[in-house]
């Protein structure tokens, strides 16, 4: 049974997805349109020969595997695009974005001209399957983290549970939609672009000549509303970062034991009011992430949410 806290978080995510839908509507449609252009769909000899342009058909999309649906907004985009092409479809999503799917479940119903419907089918399934894979992987990790947090001896409330976030390791042109899928799976976004946050990494530190110089240089140019995050590789760098004024510290490729020691040291030389947020990054997976759910860890960033995606299995079948 889902806890009240998890249900609250889910409700909040639904509000976020609803708001994001209107902002992303053009991107959904443009990706579908690009898929049609890539397929040279107007010269689809197969559909032209087997299905006269005027023939109308009905179809359903089925889930053939476990998954999470990230296709409701995409259904709306497919319908809008078909009207613009002069061959309107009726595209009805039977599930909301973020809903769990099981094999055999009907998730959408389509109706309209055969050539248009069968042309949009593949770009639609490619995008929905890819985003559904991101959402499913995110949800699995979020569930592991929440379960580990509830079993933690210092556990207080689920609202204090470490966040699972994506990174910027996303395919070009899919950034905002991939982040949408992460949110549908119960996760959170990291900075969405270079202007959306300050993240000083090891190459910035090397180029600047040290942690203190890098942070000082960033302070001189950054907007006042942003926080300074910096990546560190060991406890010595962690101390330097905190003393230089870092507000978020990314512990990169630390083992769980090293994280525990780093958090202990942090308490010794950092006043509670000045304590930075702690992010863990590097190699987190379903096998390891629970070991990083520790009191004092705030963020668990996982690049594989978006760079190593196994798409869910969806299929469109004509009735």
N, C-alpha and C positions, 0 to 999 in steps of 0.2 A: 504493500500500500504506500502511496506517495505521501510524504510528510507535508504538513501545512506550509512550511517554509519553501519546499521545492515547488509546490503549487503556486505560491506567491511569485517566485522567480519566473515560473513559466508564464504567468499572466502578464508580468512586466515585459517579458520577451515578445509576447503577442502584440502588445501595444507598440513596441519598437518596430516590429516587422510591418505592422499596418502603416505606420508613419513612413517607413522606408520605401514601401511599395510605390507611392506616388512620385518620390524622388528618383526611383530607378526605372520607372516605366519605359522611358525612352531607351535605356540601355538594354532592357530585355528585348524590345522590339528590334533594335539595331543588330543585335547578335543573331536573331532569327533571320533577319533580312540578309545579313552577310552570309549565313549558311546557305540561303537560297541562291545567292549570287555565286558562291563557290561551286554549287551543284549545277549551275547553268540550267535551272529548273524549267525554263520555258521551252527547252529542247529535250525534255524528258520523253524520249521516244517510247519507252515502255508504257508510261501512263497515257500518253497520247494515243497509242495504238489499242491498249486494252480498255481504256475508259474515255468515252467521248467527253468533251469539255462540259457539256450540259448535264452529264449524269451526276446525280447526287448520291452520296453514300453515308452510312453511319458507322462509327467505330468507337471502340473503348480502349483506354490505356489500363493495362494491368501491371501490378507489381509482381515480379517473378522471384523476388527475394525479399529478405528483411530490408527495411530502409526507413528514411524519413522523407516526407514529401516536401519538396521545394519547387512546386510547379503551379501553384495557384496564380501567382502573379504572371507567370509565363503563359498560362492559358489565356489570360486577358490580353497579353501582348500578341499572341498568335491570332486571336480574334480581330484585334485592331489592324494588324498587318494584312490579314486576308481582305478586309474591307478596302484598304488602300490599294490592294492588287486588283480590285474589281471582281473578286470571286469570294464573297463573304462566307465565313464559316461560323457555326455556333459551337463554341468551345466552353464546356462547363467543367470546372474543377469540383470534384466530389469531396475533396479533403482540403483542409487549411494548411498553409505552410507551417512546418514544425510537427505535424502529426506523424505518429509511428505507422509504418506499413508492414504488413505480413504478406507472404507469398499467396497469390490468388486474389488479392484485394483489387477491386475496380477503383481507380483513382480519378478518372476523367472520362467524359463523353464528348465526342466530336460529331458534327454533321455538316455536310456541305459538298461542293463540287469535288469530284474525285481527284482531279489533277492537283488542285491546290492542297487538299488535305494530305495526299500522299507525298507531296513535295515538302511540306512543312514538318511532316512526321519526323524525319531523321534529325534535322537541326534541333527540334524540340526535345526529342529523347536524349540526344547527346548532352544538351545543357542540363536538363532535369536530372539525368542520371549522375552527371558529374557533381552537381550541387548537392544532390541527395547523398552522395558518398561523403562529401565534406561534413554535412549535417550529422550523418550517422556516426562517423568517427569522433566528431566533437562530443556527441551525446554519450558515447561509450566512455570517453575520458572524464567527462563531467560527472557521470554516475560513479565512476571509480573514486574520484576525488571527494565527492560528497559522502560516499560510504566510509572512506578512510577518515574523513574529518569527524563524522559522527562517532567513530570508534576511538578517536584520539583521547587520551586521558585528560588533556587540557581543553577539550572541546567546549565551547560556550554556546554559540548559536550558528545555524547554517549561513546566516547572513555574513558571518566572519570567515567563511570558508574561502580558501585561495581561489582566485579566478583562473579559469582556463582561457587563454587567449591565442589568437592566431598571430602570424608574423607577416612581413612583407614578401614572403616567398610564394608569390602568386603569379599565375600566367598573365601575360600582358592582356589588357582589355577586360579581364575578368575580376579585377580587384574588388570592386564594390559588391558584385554579385556573390563572390566567394565569401566576403565578410558577412553578407546577408545570410548565407548558408550556415556559417559558424554560429550566428545569433539564433537561427532556427534550431540548431542543435543544442542550445543552452549555454554556448560560450560567449566570449566577448572579443571585440577587436582590440588590436594594439594600435599604435599610431597608424593612420591609414595612408599617409604619404610623408615625404620628408619635411614638409611645412607643418605637419600636424603634431610634431613633438620634437624634443631634443633627445638624441640617443648617441652618446659618444662611445665609439667602439675602439678596438685596439689599434686600428689603422689611423683613426683620428688622433689618438694619444701619441702614437709614434710620430706622426707628422707635426704635432704641436710641441713635442719635446717633453712630454710628461703629463700626468693626470692633472696636477694643479694648473699648469699652463693651458691645458685644453679647456678646463672648466672656466677659468678666468676669461679666456678668449670668447667662449660662447656667451658668457654673461654680458659681454659688451655689445652683442648684436641681437640677442634673442628678444622676442616680444615678452612683455612683463607677465603675461598670463600663463606662460608655459612653465613646466617643471624640467629640471635637468636630470636626465638619466644617464648613467655611465656603466659600461661593461667592465667587470674586473675578473682576473684569472686566479687570484689567490687572496689570502687574508691580509697580506701586506698592502695590496692594492685597494682592498676594501677599506682599510683604515685611512689610507691617503684620500680616497674618494669622499668619505664622510667628513674628514677634516677640511676638505676643500669646498664643501657645501653641496654635495650631491643630494638630491631629494628622492631619487629612485636608484637603486643599485641592482644591476643584473649580475648574478653569480653564474658565470658561464662555464659549463662542463664540470661543475662541482659534483662529487659523489654525495649521496645522502649523509654520510658521516662527516664530510667536509662542510656541508651546509650546517649541520648541528654545531660543529666547532665554530664556524664563522658567526653564527647567531649568538653564541655564548660570548665571544670576543666583542661583538658589537655592543652588547649590554655593558661592557666594562669601560668603553671609551666614548660612549654616546649617550647623552641625556635622553630620557624617554620622549620629551617634547620635540627633540631634533632627530629622532629616529627616522631614517629613510624607509620608503617602501622597499621590500625585497622581492626581486623577480628571479626565478630559476629558469634557465634556458640551456638547451643542448642535450639532444638524445632522449628526450622524454617520450615514453611510449606506454601502451597498455600494460606492459610488463614491469615498468619502473616507476610510473608516476605516483603511485600510492606511497612510495617510500619518501617522497618529497613533501608530503602533506604534513608539515610541522608547524608548531606554534611559532609565529614570527615570519612565515612565508606568506606573501600576499598575492603573487602572480606566478602562474606556471605557463610559460609561452611555448607553443608547440608548432614548429615549422611544418611538420608532416601533415598537419590538418589540411594544408592546401598544396603542398608540393609533392605528396605521395598519396594520391587519392585513388581508392578503388571504387569505381562507379557502382551504384546500385543497378539492379537489372529491371528495366521497364520495357514493356512491349505494347505496341498498338495493333489491335486486331479488328478488321472490318467485320461487322455483324453479318 
